[in-house]
Amino acid sequence: MNIRVGGIALSAAIGALAGAALSRSARGAAVGAAVLAGTEAVARARQRPGEIPAWWSRVAMSGAAAAIGGGLVRNSPPLPVGIAAGALAGALGLRPQKVLLGPVVGAAAGLLAPRNANPAVVAATAVVGFRVVSALLFRDPQVSLLAERAQADDLPFVVPLEARTNRVGTGFVRELADVLGGRYQADAEDEGIVASLDELAGPQFDPAGVDPLVREFYEHTSRFKLTIVPEWRLWVRPGYLLYRNLVARPLGQANVPMNQRETLRGVRSRIDTITLEDQELVGVRGWIRSFADNDEPIYVGIYTTYRHDDRGYVSVGFPVPRGSFTATLLPLPRPGGGLVLTSTSDLAHPGHYLTAIDPETRDLTTLAVHGFTERLDVHTDTGRLRAEHAFALYGLPFLTLHYTIDRI
């Protein structure tokens, strides 16, 4: 079964469930299957290479999914159903303005519905209404299809290393060594997240101007221990708490401490490496940060460097099941010998990329994630290493990680 036929069959199944929830009848299920399968078939037929499916087909699919969810609710008033559906749709939109818009549109859908309205209808109306209103208000895309079925060499800014199970965890690099057939070294001594800062030289960055302590941290990261103080903005805390418990902890990836009290557990930082066959130099560097008391993962990142147009970049791949999330960062100097890595640039490569990896062909399908930015600033302060790692969505800061870095 090819991808297009499989997509149409899946759409038909979702349409059948949605139709049954909306009409509470077998006939409705048949109509729903036909409508959503037809929508998918037309969208796929009109889809051009390098494009994601048409907006209207994605709206139809999200409305159907909302109807299925609403159908699971019985005898619930329209208002809470609408607010819940709108809030979930807004949260999935990620943009802070969409997070706030979702419950408002959902509340409107609930207030306009009859008291005895079918919850599936209310939920679907809230989600479709939110998608329409947000499309009118926010014209710039949140994601765009960058490449479909591409080769890894065509996308040097993507780290094409995925988790082959549903959990990443602190053993990822060891499991990856079995797949790649390389020599695995746990908690490698005197290793860094980059082999040499000289690999990052370019028109905007001269490694010779970097403070020796900053250089030592990057080239010999395993010599240092980290203390983290997270600074979360209030508006993002509820959403992150939900994401952390439902996604990050089960996944064993991107499990950032919620508050300073959690950081008292301590942070264990280590570099796991893989040396590929017939090679003397380290081929894979995994920087693993976990809570010191029970080794619960915080971050599992694969750090790479590459050069393009006589300029060096750092690409950090965060493996997820059957894919990866990559942050490609541009090095810039900081006054006083510090080093800044940033995803904000007019250059083509810096940014964030979500990639699905075909397990058989190794082809990459990559989305560019717009609006998400980060900046890592490592510097010395009265002879001591410090760092600030700041994240923002569409210009709105939501998290800054303050690091104190000491030699072990």
C-alpha positions in Angstrom: 0.0 0.0 0.0 1.6 3.4 -1.0 1.5 6.5 1.1 -1.4 8.1 -0.8 -3.7 5.1 -0.6 -2.8 4.6 3.1 -3.6 8.2 3.8 -7.0 8.0 2.1 -7.8 4.8 4.0 -6.8 6.4 7.3 -8.9 9.5 6.5 -11.9 7.3 5.7 -11.6 5.5 9.1 -11.4 8.9 10.9 -14.3 10.2 8.9 -16.4 7.2 9.8 -15.8 7.7 13.5 -16.4 11.4 13.2 -19.6 10.9 11.2 -20.9 8.4 13.7 -20.2 10.8 16.6 -21.9 13.7 14.8 -25.0 11.9 13.7 -25.1 9.0 16.1 -26.0 6.7 13.2 -24.5 4.2 10.8 -25.5 6.3 7.8 -23.6 9.3 9.3 -20.5 7.1 9.6 -20.7 6.2 5.9 -21.2 9.8 4.9 -18.3 10.9 7.1 -16.0 8.2 5.7 -16.8 9.3 2.1 -16.4 13.0 2.8 -13.1 12.8 4.5 -11.7 10.2 2.1 -12.7 12.4 -0.8 -11.2 15.5 0.9 -7.9 13.6 1.4 -7.9 12.3 -2.2 -8.4 15.8 -3.7 -5.9 17.4 -1.4 -3.2 14.8 -2.3 -3.9 15.1 -6.0 -3.5 18.8 -5.9 -0.5 18.7 -3.6 2.7 19.8 -5.3 6.2 18.7 -4.4 7.6 20.6 -1.4 4.1 21.5 -0.1 2.1 20.3 2.9 -1.5 19.2 2.3 -3.9 22.1 1.6 -5.2 24.2 4.5 -8.8 23.2 4.0 -8.0 19.5 4.2 -6.1 19.9 7.4 -9.0 21.9 8.9 -11.4 19.1 7.9 -9.2 16.5 9.6 -8.9 18.5 12.8 -12.6 19.1 12.9 -13.2 15.3 12.5 -10.7 14.6 15.3 -12.5 17.1 17.5 -15.8 15.4 16.7 -14.5 12.1 17.8 -13.2 13.5 21.0 -16.5 15.3 21.7 -18.4 12.1 21.0 -16.7 10.5 24.0 -18.4 13.1 26.3 -22.0 12.4 27.3 -24.5 14.9 28.7 -22.1 17.7 29.1 -23.2 21.4 28.7 -22.0 23.0 25.4 -20.0 25.8 27.1 -17.3 23.6 28.8 -17.1 21.4 25.8 -16.5 24.3 23.5 -13.9 25.9 25.8 -12.0 22.6 26.2 -11.9 22.0 22.5 -10.9 25.5 21.7 -8.2 25.5 24.4 -6.7 22.3 23.1 -6.7 23.6 19.5 -5.1 26.9 20.7 -2.4 25.0 22.7 -1.5 22.9 19.6 -1.1 26.2 17.7 1.9 27.0 20.0 1.8 30.7 19.1 1.0 32.5 22.4 -1.7 34.5 20.7 -3.3 31.3 19.5 -3.2 29.8 22.9 -5.3 32.8 24.2 -7.6 32.8 21.1 -8.6 29.1 21.4 -10.7 29.3 24.6 -12.4 32.5 23.4 -13.5 30.9 20.1 -14.5 27.7 21.9 -16.6 29.7 24.4 -18.4 31.4 21.6 -19.2 28.1 20.0 -20.5 26.8 23.3 -22.6 29.9 24.0 -24.2 29.8 20.5 -25.1 26.1 20.7 -28.5 24.9 22.0 -28.4 23.5 25.5 -29.0 19.9 24.3 -26.4 20.2 21.5 -24.4 17.1 20.6 -21.0 17.5 22.3 -19.3 16.2 19.1 -20.9 19.0 17.1 -19.9 21.6 19.6 -16.3 20.4 19.7 -16.0 20.2 15.9 -17.5 23.7 15.6 -15.1 25.2 18.1 -12.0 23.7 16.4 -13.0 24.5 12.9 -14.0 28.0 14.0 -10.7 28.5 15.7 -8.8 27.3 12.6 -10.7 29.8 10.4 -10.4 32.8 12.7 -6.7 32.1 13.4 -6.0 31.8 9.6 -7.6 35.2 9.1 -5.6 36.8 11.9 -2.2 35.1 11.5 -1.1 34.9 7.9 2.5 33.8 8.4 3.0 30.0 8.5 4.0 28.3 11.7 5.6 25.4 9.8 6.5 24.9 6.1 7.5 21.8 4.3 11.2 22.2 3.5 11.9 18.8 1.9 10.1 15.5 1.2 12.0 12.2 0.7 15.3 14.0 0.7 18.8 12.6 1.3 20.7 13.5 4.4 23.5 15.1 2.3 20.9 17.5 0.9 20.1 18.8 4.4 23.4 19.4 6.2 21.5 21.4 8.9 19.5 18.4 10.0 20.8 15.7 12.4 19.2 12.5 10.9 19.4 10.3 14.0 16.1 9.1 15.4 14.9 7.0 18.3 13.9 3.6 17.2 11.6 3.0 20.2 9.0 5.1 21.9 11.4 6.3 24.5 14.7 8.1 24.1 16.2 8.1 27.6 19.8 8.3 28.7 20.7 5.0 27.0 20.1 6.4 23.5 23.7 6.7 22.4 24.5 3.2 23.5 21.5 1.9 21.5 22.6 4.0 18.5 26.0 2.5 18.6 24.5 -1.0 18.1 22.6 0.4 15.0 25.7 2.2 13.5 28.1 -0.6 14.4 30.5 1.8 16.1 32.5 1.7 19.4 30.5 3.1 22.2 32.2 5.0 25.1 30.0 5.9 28.1 30.8 9.1 30.0 33.9 9.7 27.9 36.7 11.5 29.7 37.9 14.8 28.5 35.5 15.0 25.6 33.5 18.0 24.4 30.3 18.8 22.6 32.6 20.0 19.7 36.0 18.7 18.7 37.4 22.2 18.2 36.0 25.7 18.1 38.1 26.3 15.0 35.5 24.3 13.1 33.1 27.2 13.6 35.3 30.0 12.1 33.5 32.3 9.7 33.1 35.9 8.6 31.3 36.8 11.8 33.2 34.6 14.2 36.9 34.3 15.0 37.6 31.4 17.5 40.9 33.1 18.4 39.0 35.8 20.3 37.2 33.3 22.6 38.1 33.2 26.3 40.2 30.1 27.0 37.8 28.9 29.7 34.9 29.2 27.3 36.8 27.3 24.7 37.7 24.6 27.3 34.1 24.1 28.2 33.1 23.5 24.6 36.0 21.3 23.7 36.2 19.4 27.1 32.6 19.6 28.4 33.1 16.5 30.5 35.5 18.4 32.8 32.6 20.5 34.0 29.5 20.2 36.1 26.3 22.3 35.7 23.8 24.0 38.0 20.5 25.0 36.4 18.1 27.7 37.5 15.0 27.8 35.2 13.1 31.0 34.7 9.6 30.2 33.2 7.2 32.9 32.2 3.9 32.6 33.9 1.8 32.3 30.7 3.5 29.1 29.6 3.6 27.3 32.9 0.2 25.5 32.6 0.8 24.3 29.1 4.3 23.1 29.9 3.2 21.2 33.0 0.7 19.3 30.8 3.3 18.7 28.1 5.9 17.5 30.7 3.7 14.9 32.3 2.0 13.6 29.1 5.0 13.8 26.7 8.4 14.7 28.1 8.7 12.3 31.0 7.3 9.2 29.1 9.4 10.1 26.1 12.6 10.7 28.2 13.5 13.8 26.3 13.2 17.7 26.7 12.2 17.3 30.4 13.3 20.8 31.7 13.1 21.4 35.4 9.9 23.3 36.4 11.4 25.3 39.2 14.6 25.9 41.3 13.4 23.4 43.9 13.7 20.6 41.3 17.2 21.6 40.4 18.3 20.8 44.0 18.2 17.2 42.9 21.4 18.0 41.0 22.2 17.7 37.3 24.4 15.0 35.9 26.2 16.0 32.7 28.1 13.5 30.6 29.3 13.0 27.0 28.7 9.6 25.4 30.6 9.0 22.2 30.6 6.6 19.2 33.6 6.0 17.1 32.6 4.5 13.8 34.4 1.6 12.2 37.6 2.3 10.3 37.7 5.8 11.9 40.0 7.1 14.6 38.0 10.3 15.5 34.8 10.4 17.4 31.8 10.3 15.0 28.9 10.9 17.3 28.8 13.1 20.5 25.8 12.8 22.7 25.5 15.4 25.5 23.2 13.8 28.1 21.9 15.8 31.0 19.8 14.1 33.7 18.8 14.5 37.3 21.6 13.3 39.6 19.4 11.5 42.1 17.7 9.0 39.7 19.2 9.6 36.2 15.8 10.9 34.9 16.6 12.4 31.5 16.5 16.2 31.1 18.0 16.5 27.6 19.5 14.0 25.2 21.2 15.9 22.4 23.5 14.9 19.5 26.0 17.7 18.8 27.5 18.1 15.4 29.3 20.8 13.4 29.5 21.4 9.7 30.7 24.1 7.3 28.8 25.8 4.5 29.9 28.8 2.4 33.1 29.1 4.4 31.1 29.4 7.7 30.8 27.0 10.6 27.5 26.0 12.3 26.5 23.9 15.3 23.5 21.5 14.7 22.0 19.9 17.8 19.7 16.9 17.1 17.2 15.9 19.7 16.0 12.4 18.8 12.3 11.5 19.0 10.6 8.3 17.9 11.2 7.9 14.2 12.4 11.4 13.8 14.4 14.3 15.2 14.1 17.9 16.2 17.2 19.9 15.1 18.4 23.3 16.3 21.0 24.7 13.9 22.8 27.6 15.5 25.1 30.4 14.2 28.2 31.2 16.3 28.8 34.9 17.1 31.3 36.6 19.4 30.4 38.1 22.7 32.3 41.0 24.2 34.8 39.8 26.8 35.6 36.5 25.0 32.2 34.8 25.3 30.4 32.8 22.6 26.8 33.1 21.4 25.0 30.4 19.5 21.8 31.7 18.0 19.0 30.5 15.7 18.1 34.1 14.7 19.8 35.0 11.5 19.1 36.2 7.9 21.2 33.3 6.7 19.4 30.3 5.3 20.6 27.5 7.6 20.0 28.7 11.2 16.6 27.7 12.6 14.6 24.7 13.9 13.6 21.6 11.9 11.3 18.7 12.6 12.2 15.7 10.6 10.6 12.3 10.0 13.0 9.6 8.9 12.0 6.6 6.8 13.4 3.5 8.6 14.0 1.6 5.4 15.1 4.2 2.8 16.5 6.7 5.3 14.7 9.5 3.3 14.0 12.7 5.2 10.8 14.7 5.3 11.6 17.9 7.0 9.4 20.8 8.3 10.9 24.2 9.1 9.5 25.4 12.4 9.1 29.2 12.2 8.7 31.5 15.2 10.7 29.3 17.6 14.0 30.9 18.5 16.8 30.3 21.0 20.0 31.9 22.0 22.8 30.3 24.1 25.2 32.8 25.7 28.3 31.3 27.4 30.7 33.8 29.1 32.9 34.3 32.1 31.9 36.4 35.1 34.8 37.2 37.5 36.6 34.2 36.4 33.6 31.8 36.6 31.7 30.3 33.7 28.1 31.2 33.3 25.5 30.7 30.6 22.0 31.9 29.7 19.9 29.8 27.3 16.9 31.8 26.2 13.8 30.6 24.2 11.0 32.6 22.6 7.9 32.0 20.5 7.1 34.7 17.9 9.2 37.2 19.9 7.7 36.4 23.3 10.2 35.0 25.7 8.9 31.9 27.6 12.0 30.3 29.2 15.5 31.2 30.2 17.8 28.6 31.7 20.6 30.2 33.9 23.7 28.0 34.2 26.5 28.1 36.6 29.4 26.0 35.2 32.2 24.8 37.4 35.2 22.5 36.8 34.7 19.1 38.4 
